[in-house]
Amino acid sequence: LESLKLIIESGKLLGLDVVELNPNYDIDDQTAKLAASLVHYVIHKI
C-alpha cells in the first residue's frame, strides 16, 4: 500500500488495471476484495 500511495502522490499514475482475477481460485473472495479495496483507494486519492 505504501508503494501505491507513493505512485499516486507522484502524479504520474496514468491508469490502473486489475488482471488475472479468477473467481474459481479465489478462496472466500479474498483477492476480489483486495482488488476492490485497492481500486477504491486509488479512485478516492486521485
mmCIF entry with sequence, helices, sheets and N, C-alpha, C, O atoms, coordinates in Angstrom:
data_MODEL
# 
_entry.id   MODEL 
# 
_entity.id                         1 
_entity.type                       polymer 
_entity.pdbx_number_of_molecules   1 
# 
_entity_poly.entity_id                      1 
_entity_poly.type                           'polypeptide(L)' 
_entity_poly.nstd_linkage                   no 
_entity_poly.nstd_monomer                   no 
_entity_poly.pdbx_seq_one_letter_code       LESLKLIIESGKLLGLDVVELNPNYDIDDQTAKLAASLVHYVIHKI 
_entity_poly.pdbx_seq_one_letter_code_can   LESLKLIIESGKLLGLDVVELNPNYDIDDQTAKLAASLVHYVIHKI 
_entity_poly.pdbx_strand_id                 A 
# 
loop_
_entity_poly_seq.entity_id 
_entity_poly_seq.num 
_entity_poly_seq.mon_id 
_entity_poly_seq.hetero 
1 1  LEU n 
1 2  GLU n 
1 3  SER n 
1 4  LEU n 
1 5  LYS n 
1 6  LEU n 
1 7  ILE n 
1 8  ILE n 
1 9  GLU n 
1 10 SER n 
1 11 GLY n 
1 12 LYS n 
1 13 LEU n 
1 14 LEU n 
1 15 GLY n 
1 16 LEU n 
1 17 ASP n 
1 18 VAL n 
1 19 VAL n 
1 20 GLU n 
1 21 LEU n 
1 22 ASN n 
1 23 PRO n 
1 24 ASN n 
1 25 TYR n 
1 26 ASP n 
1 27 ILE n 
1 28 ASP n 
1 29 ASP n 
1 30 GLN n 
1 31 THR n 
1 32 ALA n 
1 33 LYS n 
1 34 LEU n 
1 35 ALA n 
1 36 ALA n 
1 37 SER n 
1 38 LEU n 
1 39 VAL n 
1 40 HIS n 
1 41 TYR n 
1 42 VAL n 
1 43 ILE n 
1 44 HIS n 
1 45 LYS n 
1 46 ILE n 
# 
_struct_asym.id          A 
_struct_asym.entity_id   1 
# 
loop_
_struct_conf.conf_type_id 
_struct_conf.id 
_struct_conf.pdbx_PDB_helix_id 
_struct_conf.beg_label_comp_id 
_struct_conf.beg_label_asym_id 
_struct_conf.beg_label_seq_id 
_struct_conf.pdbx_beg_PDB_ins_code 
_struct_conf.end_label_comp_id 
_struct_conf.end_label_asym_id 
_struct_conf.end_label_seq_id 
_struct_conf.pdbx_end_PDB_ins_code 
_struct_conf.beg_auth_comp_id 
_struct_conf.beg_auth_asym_id 
_struct_conf.beg_auth_seq_id 
_struct_conf.end_auth_comp_id 
_struct_conf.end_auth_asym_id 
_struct_conf.end_auth_seq_id 
_struct_conf.pdbx_PDB_helix_class 
_struct_conf.details 
_struct_conf.pdbx_PDB_helix_length 
HELX_P HELX_P1 AA1 GLU A 2  ? SER A 10 ? GLU A 2  SER A 10 1 ? 9  
HELX_P HELX_P2 AA2 PRO A 23 ? TYR A 25 ? PRO A 23 TYR A 25 5 ? 3  
HELX_P HELX_P3 AA3 ILE A 27 ? ASP A 29 ? ILE A 27 ASP A 29 5 ? 3  
HELX_P HELX_P4 AA4 GLN A 30 ? LYS A 45 ? GLN A 30 LYS A 45 1 ? 16 
# 
_struct_conf_type.id          HELX_P 
_struct_conf_type.criteria    ? 
_struct_conf_type.reference   ? 
# 
loop_
_atom_site.group_PDB 
_atom_site.id 
_atom_site.type_symbol 
_atom_site.label_atom_id 
_atom_site.label_alt_id 
_atom_site.label_comp_id 
_atom_site.label_asym_id 
_atom_site.label_entity_id 
_atom_site.label_seq_id 
_atom_site.pdbx_PDB_ins_code 
_atom_site.Cartn_x 
_atom_site.Cartn_y 
_atom_site.Cartn_z 
_atom_site.occupancy 
_atom_site.B_iso_or_equiv 
_atom_site.pdbx_formal_charge 
_atom_site.auth_seq_id 
_atom_site.auth_comp_id 
_atom_site.auth_asym_id 
_atom_site.auth_atom_id 
_atom_site.pdbx_PDB_model_num 
ATOM 1   N N  . LEU A 1 1  ? 0.821   -1.191  0.000   1.00 0.00 ? 1  LEU A N  1 
ATOM 2   C CA . LEU A 1 1  ? 0.000   0.000   0.000   1.00 0.00 ? 1  LEU A CA 1 
ATOM 3   C C  . LEU A 1 1  ? 0.867   1.257   0.000   1.00 0.00 ? 1  LEU A C  1 
ATOM 4   O O  . LEU A 1 1  ? 0.504   2.255   -0.624  1.00 0.00 ? 1  LEU A O  1 
ATOM 5   N N  . GLU A 1 2  ? 1.981   1.223   0.675   1.00 0.00 ? 2  GLU A N  1 
ATOM 6   C CA . GLU A 1 2  ? 2.878   2.380   0.685   1.00 0.00 ? 2  GLU A CA 1 
ATOM 7   C C  . GLU A 1 2  ? 3.397   2.687   -0.714  1.00 0.00 ? 2  GLU A C  1 
ATOM 8   O O  . GLU A 1 2  ? 3.489   3.851   -1.103  1.00 0.00 ? 2  GLU A O  1 
ATOM 9   N N  . SER A 1 3  ? 3.732   1.655   -1.464  1.00 0.00 ? 3  SER A N  1 
ATOM 10  C CA . SER A 1 3  ? 4.210   1.863   -2.836  1.00 0.00 ? 3  SER A CA 1 
ATOM 11  C C  . SER A 1 3  ? 3.126   2.506   -3.684  1.00 0.00 ? 3  SER A C  1 
ATOM 12  O O  . SER A 1 3  ? 3.402   3.434   -4.445  1.00 0.00 ? 3  SER A O  1 
ATOM 13  N N  . LEU A 1 4  ? 1.906   2.026   -3.561  1.00 0.00 ? 4  LEU A N  1 
ATOM 14  C CA . LEU A 1 4  ? 0.787   2.589   -4.313  1.00 0.00 ? 4  LEU A CA 1 
ATOM 15  C C  . LEU A 1 4  ? 0.567   4.044   -3.920  1.00 0.00 ? 4  LEU A C  1 
ATOM 16  O O  . LEU A 1 4  ? 0.314   4.890   -4.779  1.00 0.00 ? 4  LEU A O  1 
ATOM 17  N N  . LYS A 1 5  ? 0.660   4.333   -2.648  1.00 0.00 ? 5  LYS A N  1 
ATOM 18  C CA . LYS A 1 5  ? 0.494   5.705   -2.165  1.00 0.00 ? 5  LYS A CA 1 
ATOM 19  C C  . LYS A 1 5  ? 1.551   6.622   -2.774  1.00 0.00 ? 5  LYS A C  1 
ATOM 20  O O  . LYS A 1 5  ? 1.237   7.737   -3.188  1.00 0.00 ? 5  LYS A O  1 
ATOM 21  N N  . LEU A 1 6  ? 2.795   6.165   -2.831  1.00 0.00 ? 6  LEU A N  1 
ATOM 22  C CA . LEU A 1 6  ? 3.869   6.967   -3.420  1.00 0.00 ? 6  LEU A CA 1 
ATOM 23  C C  . LEU A 1 6  ? 3.639   7.214   -4.908  1.00 0.00 ? 6  LEU A C  1 
ATOM 24  O O  . LEU A 1 6  ? 3.891   8.309   -5.410  1.00 0.00 ? 6  LEU A O  1 
ATOM 25  N N  . ILE A 1 7  ? 3.164   6.200   -5.601  1.00 0.00 ? 7  ILE A N  1 
ATOM 26  C CA . ILE A 1 7  ? 2.889   6.347   -7.035  1.00 0.00 ? 7  ILE A CA 1 
ATOM 27  C C  . ILE A 1 7  ? 1.777   7.365   -7.252  1.00 0.00 ? 7  ILE A C  1 
ATOM 28  O O  . ILE A 1 7  ? 1.888   8.219   -8.132  1.00 0.00 ? 7  ILE A O  1 
ATOM 29  N N  . ILE A 1 8  ? 0.720   7.288   -6.472  1.00 0.00 ? 8  ILE A N  1 
ATOM 30  C CA . ILE A 1 8  ? -0.390  8.233   -6.602  1.00 0.00 ? 8  ILE A CA 1 
ATOM 31  C C  . ILE A 1 8  ? 0.085   9.652   -6.307  1.00 0.00 ? 8  ILE A C  1 
ATOM 32  O O  . ILE A 1 8  ? -0.239  10.583  -7.045  1.00 0.00 ? 8  ILE A O  1 
ATOM 33  N N  . GLU A 1 9  ? 0.839   9.817   -5.248  1.00 0.00 ? 9  GLU A N  1 
ATOM 34  C CA . GLU A 1 9  ? 1.311   11.142  -4.852  1.00 0.00 ? 9  GLU A CA 1 
ATOM 35  C C  . GLU A 1 9  ? 2.293   11.735  -5.847  1.00 0.00 ? 9  GLU A C  1 
ATOM 36  O O  . GLU A 1 9  ? 2.458   12.954  -5.896  1.00 0.00 ? 9  GLU A O  1 
ATOM 37  N N  . SER A 1 10 ? 2.948   10.899  -6.639  1.00 0.00 ? 10 SER A N  1 
ATOM 38  C CA . SER A 1 10 ? 3.899   11.406  -7.632  1.00 0.00 ? 10 SER A CA 1 
ATOM 39  C C  . SER A 1 10 ? 3.193   12.121  -8.778  1.00 0.00 ? 10 SER A C  1 
ATOM 40  O O  . SER A 1 10 ? 3.810   12.911  -9.493  1.00 0.00 ? 10 SER A O  1 
ATOM 41  N N  . GLY A 1 11 ? 1.901   11.846  -8.954  1.00 0.00 ? 11 GLY A N  1 
ATOM 42  C CA . GLY A 1 11 ? 1.155   12.456  -10.042 1.00 0.00 ? 11 GLY A CA 1 
ATOM 43  C C  . GLY A 1 11 ? 1.396   11.804  -11.387 1.00 0.00 ? 11 GLY A C  1 
ATOM 44  O O  . GLY A 1 11 ? 0.950   12.318  -12.413 1.00 0.00 ? 11 GLY A O  1 
ATOM 45  N N  . LYS A 1 12 ? 2.093   10.682  -11.399 1.00 0.00 ? 12 LYS A N  1 
ATOM 46  C CA . LYS A 1 12 ? 2.447   10.016  -12.649 1.00 0.00 ? 12 LYS A CA 1 
ATOM 47  C C  . LYS A 1 12 ? 1.553   8.823   -12.980 1.00 0.00 ? 12 LYS A C  1 
ATOM 48  O O  . LYS A 1 12 ? 1.762   8.163   -13.998 1.00 0.00 ? 12 LYS A O  1 
ATOM 49  N N  . LEU A 1 13 ? 0.573   8.540   -12.149 1.00 0.00 ? 13 LEU A N  1 
ATOM 50  C CA . LEU A 1 13 ? -0.327  7.420   -12.403 1.00 0.00 ? 13 LEU A CA 1 
ATOM 51  C C  . LEU A 1 13 ? -1.236  7.762   -13.575 1.00 0.00 ? 13 LEU A C  1 
ATOM 52  O O  . LEU A 1 13 ? -1.999  8.727   -13.520 1.00 0.00 ? 13 LEU A O  1 
ATOM 53  N N  . LEU A 1 14 ? -1.152  6.972   -14.626 1.00 0.00 ? 14 LEU A N  1 
ATOM 54  C CA . LEU A 1 14 ? -1.947  7.212   -15.825 1.00 0.00 ? 14 LEU A CA 1 
ATOM 55  C C  . LEU A 1 14 ? -3.091  6.222   -15.973 1.00 0.00 ? 14 LEU A C  1 
ATOM 56  O O  . LEU A 1 14 ? -4.064  6.502   -16.673 1.00 0.00 ? 14 LEU A O  1 
ATOM 57  N N  . GLY A 1 15 ? -2.990  5.076   -15.328 1.00 0.00 ? 15 GLY A N  1 
ATOM 58  C CA . GLY A 1 15 ? -4.034  4.071   -15.455 1.00 0.00 ? 15 GLY A CA 1 
ATOM 59  C C  . GLY A 1 15 ? -3.860  2.992   -14.414 1.00 0.00 ? 15 GLY A C  1 
ATOM 60  O O  . GLY A 1 15 ? -2.822  2.888   -13.760 1.00 0.00 ? 15 GLY A O  1 
ATOM 61  N N  . LEU A 1 16 ? -4.898  2.192   -14.277 1.00 0.00 ? 16 LEU A N  1 
ATOM 62  C CA . LEU A 1 16 ? -4.873  1.092   -13.319 1.00 0.00 ? 16 LEU A CA 1 
ATOM 63  C C  . LEU A 1 16 ? -5.647  -0.066  -13.929 1.00 0.00 ? 16 LEU A C  1 
ATOM 64  O O  . LEU A 1 16 ? -6.756  0.118   -14.431 1.00 0.00 ? 16 LEU A O  1 
ATOM 65  N N  . ASP A 1 17 ? -5.074  -1.236  -13.886 1.00 0.00 ? 17 ASP A N  1 
ATOM 66  C CA . ASP A 1 17 ? -5.697  -2.403  -14.491 1.00 0.00 ? 17 ASP A CA 1 
ATOM 67  C C  . ASP A 1 17 ? -5.625  -3.572  -13.514 1.00 0.00 ? 17 ASP A C  1 
ATOM 68  O O  . ASP A 1 17 ? -4.557  -3.889  -12.991 1.00 0.00 ? 17 ASP A O  1 
ATOM 69  N N  . VAL A 1 18 ? -6.753  -4.198  -13.278 1.00 0.00 ? 18 VAL A N  1 
ATOM 70  C CA . VAL A 1 18 ? -6.796  -5.400  -12.444 1.00 0.00 ? 18 VAL A CA 1 
ATOM 71  C C  . VAL A 1 18 ? -6.882  -6.589  -13.391 1.00 0.00 ? 18 VAL A C  1 
ATOM 72  O O  . VAL A 1 18 ? -7.849  -6.726  -14.139 1.00 0.00 ? 18 VAL A O  1 
ATOM 73  N N  . VAL A 1 19 ? -5.881  -7.436  -13.356 1.00 0.00 ? 19 VAL A N  1 
ATOM 74  C CA . VAL A 1 19 ? -5.828  -8.574  -14.275 1.00 0.00 ? 19 VAL A CA 1 
ATOM 75  C C  . VAL A 1 19 ? -5.645  -9.881  -13.506 1.00 0.00 ? 19 VAL A C  1 
ATOM 76  O O  . VAL A 1 19 ? -5.218  -9.898  -12.352 1.00 0.00 ? 19 VAL A O  1 
ATOM 77  N N  . GLU A 1 20 ? -5.980  -10.958 -14.180 1.00 0.00 ? 20 GLU A N  1 
ATOM 78  C CA . GLU A 1 20 ? -5.778  -12.310 -13.652 1.00 0.00 ? 20 GLU A CA 1 
ATOM 79  C C  . GLU A 1 20 ? -6.516  -12.562 -12.345 1.00 0.00 ? 20 GLU A C  1 
ATOM 80  O O  . GLU A 1 20 ? -5.964  -13.156 -11.419 1.00 0.00 ? 20 GLU A O  1 
ATOM 81  N N  . LEU A 1 21 ? -7.750  -12.113 -12.273 1.00 0.00 ? 21 LEU A N  1 
ATOM 82  C CA . LEU A 1 21 ? -8.596  -12.403 -11.121 1.00 0.00 ? 21 LEU A CA 1 
ATOM 83  C C  . LEU A 1 21 ? -9.540  -13.530 -11.515 1.00 0.00 ? 21 LEU A C  1 
ATOM 84  O O  . LEU A 1 21 ? -10.486 -13.323 -12.275 1.00 0.00 ? 21 LEU A O  1 
ATOM 85  N N  . ASN A 1 22 ? -9.275  -14.728 -10.992 1.00 0.00 ? 22 ASN A N  1 
ATOM 86  C CA . ASN A 1 22 ? -10.069 -15.903 -11.341 1.00 0.00 ? 22 ASN A CA 1 
ATOM 87  C C  . ASN A 1 22 ? -10.919 -16.319 -10.143 1.00 0.00 ? 22 ASN A C  1 
ATOM 88  O O  . ASN A 1 22 ? -10.388 -16.837 -9.161  1.00 0.00 ? 22 ASN A O  1 
ATOM 89  N N  . PRO A 1 23 ? -12.236 -16.098 -10.214 1.00 0.00 ? 23 PRO A N  1 
ATOM 90  C CA . PRO A 1 23 ? -13.102 -16.434 -9.082  1.00 0.00 ? 23 PRO A CA 1 
ATOM 91  C C  . PRO A 1 23 ? -13.070 -17.909 -8.693  1.00 0.00 ? 23 PRO A C  1 
ATOM 92  O O  . PRO A 1 23 ? -13.361 -18.248 -7.546  1.00 0.00 ? 23 PRO A O  1 
ATOM 93  N N  . ASN A 1 24 ? -12.723 -18.784 -9.625  1.00 0.00 ? 24 ASN A N  1 
ATOM 94  C CA . ASN A 1 24 ? -12.667 -20.214 -9.310  1.00 0.00 ? 24 ASN A CA 1 
ATOM 95  C C  . ASN A 1 24 ? -11.551 -20.551 -8.324  1.00 0.00 ? 24 ASN A C  1 
ATOM 96  O O  . ASN A 1 24 ? -11.628 -21.564 -7.629  1.00 0.00 ? 24 ASN A O  1 
ATOM 97  N N  . TYR A 1 25 ? -10.528 -19.724 -8.257  1.00 0.00 ? 25 TYR A N  1 
ATOM 98  C CA . TYR A 1 25 ? -9.398  -19.972 -7.362  1.00 0.00 ? 25 TYR A CA 1 
ATOM 99  C C  . TYR A 1 25 ? -9.316  -18.952 -6.225  1.00 0.00 ? 25 TYR A C  1 
ATOM 100 O O  . TYR A 1 25 ? -8.355  -18.954 -5.456  1.00 0.00 ? 25 TYR A O  1 
ATOM 101 N N  . ASP A 1 26 ? -10.297 -18.102 -6.122  1.00 0.00 ? 26 ASP A N  1 
ATOM 102 C CA . ASP A 1 26 ? -10.296 -17.029 -5.128  1.00 0.00 ? 26 ASP A CA 1 
ATOM 103 C C  . ASP A 1 26 ? -11.044 -17.494 -3.879  1.00 0.00 ? 26 ASP A C  1 
ATOM 104 O O  . ASP A 1 26 ? -12.265 -17.368 -3.791  1.00 0.00 ? 26 ASP A O  1 
ATOM 105 N N  . ILE A 1 27 ? -10.306 -18.023 -2.930  1.00 0.00 ? 27 ILE A N  1 
ATOM 106 C CA . ILE A 1 27 ? -10.891 -18.560 -1.701  1.00 0.00 ? 27 ILE A CA 1 
ATOM 107 C C  . ILE A 1 27 ? -11.507 -17.425 -0.884  1.00 0.00 ? 27 ILE A C  1 
ATOM 108 O O  . ILE A 1 27 ? -10.833 -16.454 -0.542  1.00 0.00 ? 27 ILE A O  1 
ATOM 109 N N  . ASP A 1 28 ? -12.790 -17.563 -0.581  1.00 0.00 ? 28 ASP A N  1 
ATOM 110 C CA . ASP A 1 28 ? -13.543 -16.579 0.213   1.00 0.00 ? 28 ASP A CA 1 
ATOM 111 C C  . ASP A 1 28 ? -13.506 -15.175 -0.389  1.00 0.00 ? 28 ASP A C  1 
ATOM 112 O O  . ASP A 1 28 ? -13.657 -14.188 0.330   1.00 0.00 ? 28 ASP A O  1 
ATOM 113 N N  . ASP A 1 29 ? -13.308 -15.084 -1.698  1.00 0.00 ? 29 ASP A N  1 
ATOM 114 C CA . ASP A 1 29 ? -13.269 -13.792 -2.406  1.00 0.00 ? 29 ASP A CA 1 
ATOM 115 C C  . ASP A 1 29 ? -12.190 -12.850 -1.872  1.00 0.00 ? 29 ASP A C  1 
ATOM 116 O O  . ASP A 1 29 ? -12.332 -11.631 -1.968  1.00 0.00 ? 29 ASP A O  1 
ATOM 117 N N  . GLN A 1 30 ? -11.121 -13.400 -1.315  1.00 0.00 ? 30 GLN A N  1 
ATOM 118 C CA . GLN A 1 30 ? -10.065 -12.568 -0.743  1.00 0.00 ? 30 GLN A CA 1 
ATOM 119 C C  . GLN A 1 30 ? -9.412  -11.672 -1.788  1.00 0.00 ? 30 GLN A C  1 
ATOM 120 O O  . GLN A 1 30 ? -9.188  -10.487 -1.540  1.00 0.00 ? 30 GLN A O  1 
ATOM 121 N N  . THR A 1 31 ? -9.107  -12.230 -2.948  1.00 0.00 ? 31 THR A N  1 
ATOM 122 C CA . THR A 1 31 ? -8.441  -11.461 -3.993  1.00 0.00 ? 31 THR A CA 1 
ATOM 123 C C  . THR A 1 31 ? -9.377  -10.407 -4.566  1.00 0.00 ? 31 THR A C  1 
ATOM 124 O O  . THR A 1 31 ? -8.959  -9.277  -4.819  1.00 0.00 ? 31 THR A O  1 
ATOM 125 N N  . ALA A 1 32 ? -10.630 -10.764 -4.771  1.00 0.00 ? 32 ALA A N  1 
ATOM 126 C CA . ALA A 1 32 ? -11.611 -9.804  -5.290  1.00 0.00 ? 32 ALA A CA 1 
ATOM 127 C C  . ALA A 1 32 ? -11.794 -8.638  -4.321  1.00 0.00 ? 32 ALA A C  1 
ATOM 128 O O  . ALA A 1 32 ? -11.884 -7.485  -4.742  1.00 0.00 ? 32 ALA A O  1 
ATOM 129 N N  . LYS A 1 33 ? -11.847 -8.938  -3.037  1.00 0.00 ? 33 LYS A N  1 
ATOM 130 C CA . LYS A 1 33 ? -12.000 -7.884  -2.030  1.00 0.00 ? 33 LYS A CA 1 
ATOM 131 C C  . LYS A 1 33 ? -10.773 -6.982  -1.991  1.00 0.00 ? 33 LYS A C  1 
ATOM 132 O O  . LYS A 1 33 ? -10.901 -5.765  -1.857  1.00 0.00 ? 33 LYS A O  1 
ATOM 133 N N  . LEU A 1 34 ? -9.586  -7.568  -2.107  1.00 0.00 ? 34 LEU A N  1 
ATOM 134 C CA . LEU A 1 34 ? -8.363  -6.771  -2.131  1.00 0.00 ? 34 LEU A CA 1 
ATOM 135 C C  . LEU A 1 34 ? -8.331  -5.878  -3.364  1.00 0.00 ? 34 LEU A C  1 
ATOM 136 O O  . LEU A 1 34 ? -8.007  -4.694  -3.264  1.00 0.00 ? 34 LEU A O  1 
ATOM 137 N N  . ALA A 1 35 ? -8.663  -6.431  -4.517  1.00 0.00 ? 35 ALA A N  1 
ATOM 138 C CA . ALA A 1 35 ? -8.677  -5.651  -5.757  1.00 0.00 ? 35 ALA A CA 1 
ATOM 139 C C  . ALA A 1 35 ? -9.675  -4.501  -5.650  1.00 0.00 ? 35 ALA A C  1 
ATOM 140 O O  . ALA A 1 35 ? -9.363  -3.373  -6.030  1.00 0.00 ? 35 ALA A O  1 
ATOM 141 N N  . ALA A 1 36 ? -10.861 -4.777  -5.141  1.00 0.00 ? 36 ALA A N  1 
ATOM 142 C CA . ALA A 1 36 ? -11.876 -3.733  -4.983  1.00 0.00 ? 36 ALA A CA 1 
ATOM 143 C C  . ALA A 1 36 ? -11.402 -2.650  -4.024  1.00 0.00 ? 36 ALA A C  1 
ATOM 144 O O  . ALA A 1 36 ? -11.623 -1.462  -4.256  1.00 0.00 ? 36 ALA A O  1 
ATOM 145 N N  . SER A 1 37 ? -10.757 -3.066  -2.960  1.00 0.00 ? 37 SER A N  1 
ATOM 146 C CA . SER A 1 37 ? -10.243 -2.117  -1.976  1.00 0.00 ? 37 SER A CA 1 
ATOM 147 C C  . SER A 1 37 ? -9.167  -1.215  -2.580  1.00 0.00 ? 37 SER A C  1 
ATOM 148 O O  . SER A 1 37 ? -9.162  -0.006  -2.347  1.00 0.00 ? 37 SER A O  1 
ATOM 149 N N  . LEU A 1 38 ? -8.261  -1.803  -3.352  1.00 0.00 ? 38 LEU A N  1 
ATOM 150 C CA . LEU A 1 38 ? -7.201  -1.016  -3.982  1.00 0.00 ? 38 LEU A CA 1 
ATOM 151 C C  . LEU A 1 38 ? -7.753  -0.043  -5.014  1.00 0.00 ? 38 LEU A C  1 
ATOM 152 O O  . LEU A 1 38 ? -7.321  1.108   -5.075  1.00 0.00 ? 38 LEU A O  1 
ATOM 153 N N  . VAL A 1 39 ? -8.701  -0.493  -5.822  1.00 0.00 ? 39 VAL A N  1 
ATOM 154 C CA . VAL A 1 39 ? -9.316  0.391   -6.819  1.00 0.00 ? 39 VAL A CA 1 
ATOM 155 C C  . VAL A 1 39 ? -10.055 1.531   -6.114  1.00 0.00 ? 39 VAL A C  1 
ATOM 156 O O  . VAL A 1 39 ? -9.947  2.686   -6.524  1.00 0.00 ? 39 VAL A O  1 
ATOM 157 N N  . HIS A 1 40 ? -10.793 1.214   -5.071  1.00 0.00 ? 40 HIS A N  1 
ATOM 158 C CA . HIS A 1 40 ? -11.499 2.237   -4.292  1.00 0.00 ? 40 HIS A CA 1 
ATOM 159 C C  . HIS A 1 40 ? -10.513 3.256   -3.732  1.00 0.00 ? 40 HIS A C  1 
ATOM 160 O O  . HIS A 1 40 ? -10.754 4.462   -3.802  1.00 0.00 ? 40 HIS A O  1 
ATOM 161 N N  . TYR A 1 41 ? -9.421  2.782   -3.185  1.00 0.00 ? 41 TYR A N  1 
ATOM 162 C CA . TYR A 1 41 ? -8.393  3.653   -2.616  1.00 0.00 ? 41 TYR A CA 1 
ATOM 163 C C  . TYR A 1 41 ? -7.844  4.606   -3.672  1.00 0.00 ? 41 TYR A C  1 
ATOM 164 O O  . TYR A 1 41 ? -7.738  5.810   -3.437  1.00 0.00 ? 41 TYR A O  1 
ATOM 165 N N  . VAL A 1 42 ? -7.499  4.064   -4.829  1.00 0.00 ? 42 VAL A N  1 
ATOM 166 C CA . VAL A 1 42 ? -6.926  4.885   -5.902  1.00 0.00 ? 42 VAL A CA 1 
ATOM 167 C C  . VAL A 1 42 ? -7.933  5.933   -6.370  1.00 0.00 ? 42 VAL A C  1 
ATOM 168 O O  . VAL A 1 42 ? -7.582  7.103   -6.522  1.00 0.00 ? 42 VAL A O  1 
ATOM 169 N N  . ILE A 1 43 ? -9.169  5.528   -6.596  1.00 0.00 ? 43 ILE A N  1 
ATOM 170 C CA . ILE A 1 43 ? -10.188 6.463   -7.085  1.00 0.00 ? 43 ILE A CA 1 
ATOM 171 C C  . ILE A 1 43 ? -10.382 7.626   -6.114  1.00 0.00 ? 43 ILE A C  1 
ATOM 172 O O  . ILE A 1 43 ? -10.560 8.768   -6.539  1.00 0.00 ? 43 ILE A O  1 
ATOM 173 N N  . HIS A 1 44 ? -10.349 7.345   -4.834  1.00 0.00 ? 44 HIS A N  1 
ATOM 174 C CA . HIS A 1 44 ? -10.592 8.400   -3.856  1.00 0.00 ? 44 HIS A CA 1 
ATOM 175 C C  . HIS A 1 44 ? -9.356  9.256   -3.576  1.00 0.00 ? 44 HIS A C  1 
ATOM 176 O O  . HIS A 1 44 ? -9.467  10.316  -2.959  1.00 0.00 ? 44 HIS A O  1 
ATOM 177 N N  . LYS A 1 45 ? -8.193  8.813   -4.020  1.00 0.00 ? 45 LYS A N  1 
ATOM 178 C CA . LYS A 1 45 ? -6.965  9.576   -3.787  1.00 0.00 ? 45 LYS A CA 1 
ATOM 179 C C  . LYS A 1 45 ? -6.577  10.458  -4.968  1.00 0.00 ? 45 LYS A C  1 
ATOM 180 O O  . LYS A 1 45 ? -5.804  11.404  -4.810  1.00 0.00 ? 45 LYS A O  1 
ATOM 181 N N  . ILE A 1 46 ? -7.109  10.154  -6.150  1.00 0.00 ? 46 ILE A N  1 
ATOM 182 C CA . ILE A 1 46 ? -6.722  10.973  -7.311  1.00 0.00 ? 46 ILE A CA 1 
ATOM 183 C C  . ILE A 1 46 ? -7.745  12.055  -7.580  1.00 0.00 ? 46 ILE A C  1 
ATOM 184 O O  . ILE A 1 46 ? -7.584  12.838  -8.516  1.00 0.00 ? 46 ILE A O  1 
# 
